[in-house]
Structures are given as structure tokens and as C-alpha cells.
């Protein structure tokens, strides 16, 4: 994963997973920092990732299908998140 991101050199990376997969990402990116991105989301729901091998705009949020089914009240805040990228 690290090599693929390095080769592609994207401006934005969005991991569409829940926090249960954070340990997998931490294994690939040792020292991965998780920062709260929005006051409307808990860090488990949506966070900004900081790491030397990731672009500045890297975040993790739940898959949109999950957001639509279980967090419909928070969908309106996705525009806020996109604008921060």
C-alpha cells in the first residue's frame, strides 16, 4: 500500500473503512497520527491521518452506504469535510 501510494502520488487519499481497520493502517504506516477533522464527527467516525508517506489530505471515514443507513443526520457535514481537503 505504501509503495502504491508513493507511485501514484495522489493529492487526496480517503480510506472508506471504520476504525476497526485502523490497526491495519497503523501496521502499514507506523506512527500514523489520527486527528479530529470536524466537531460534528467523533474521531472514530471520521478523522484526518498524518504520516510522512501519506498526502496532506488523507482521511478515514465510514463507507457512504453506512453513513446513509446509520448516520443520516451527519451526511450534511460531508460537504464541510470535503471543503477542508
C-alpha positions in Angstrom: 0.0 0.0 0.0 2.8 2.4 0.9 4.5 1.7 -2.4 1.3 2.1 -4.4 0.6 5.5 -2.8 4.2 6.6 -3.4 4.0 5.6 -7.1 0.6 7.2 -7.7 1.4 10.3 -5.7 -2.2 11.3 -5.1 -3.3 14.7 -3.7 -6.0 13.1 -1.6 -6.4 9.6 -0.1 -9.7 8.6 1.5 -9.9 5.3 3.4 -13.6 4.2 3.4 -13.4 2.0 6.5 -14.4 2.1 10.1 -12.0 2.4 13.0 -11.7 -1.4 13.3 -9.3 -1.3 10.3 -7.1 1.4 11.9 -4.7 -1.2 13.2 -4.1 -2.5 9.6 -3.3 1.1 8.5 -1.0 1.6 11.5 0.9 -1.5 10.5 1.4 -0.1 7.1 2.2 3.4 8.3 3.9 3.1 11.7 3.5 6.3 13.7 0.2 7.2 12.0 -1.5 10.2 13.7 -5.2 10.4 13.9 -6.6 13.9 14.3 -10.2 15.0 14.7 -11.4 16.7 11.5 -14.8 18.1 12.4 -16.6 18.9 15.6 -19.6 17.1 14.1 -17.9 13.7 14.0 -16.2 11.6 16.6 -12.6 10.6 15.7 -13.9 7.1 15.3 -16.4 8.2 12.6 -14.1 10.5 10.6 -10.5 11.5 11.1 -7.6 13.1 9.4 -4.5 10.9 9.1 -1.0 12.4 9.3 2.0 10.4 8.1 5.2 11.2 6.1 4.1 8.6 3.4 0.6 10.0 3.0 -0.6 13.1 1.3 -1.6 16.1 3.4 -5.3 15.4 2.7 -5.7 11.8 3.9 -8.8 10.9 5.9 -10.7 7.9 7.1 -14.5 7.8 7.2 -17.2 5.2 7.1 -18.3 3.9 3.7 -21.0 6.2 2.3 -23.5 3.3 2.4 -23.0 3.0 6.2 -23.3 6.8 6.6 -26.5 6.8 4.7 -28.1 4.0 6.7 -26.8 4.7 10.2 -25.6 8.3 10.4 -28.0 10.1 8.1 -28.1 13.1 10.3 -24.4 13.6 9.7 -24.4 13.4 5.9 -24.9 17.1 5.6 -21.5 17.6 7.2 -19.7 15.8 4.5 -19.5 19.0 2.4 -17.7 20.6 5.3 -15.2 17.8 5.3 -14.7 17.9 1.5 -14.1 21.7 1.7 -11.3 21.1 4.2 -9.4 18.9 1.8 
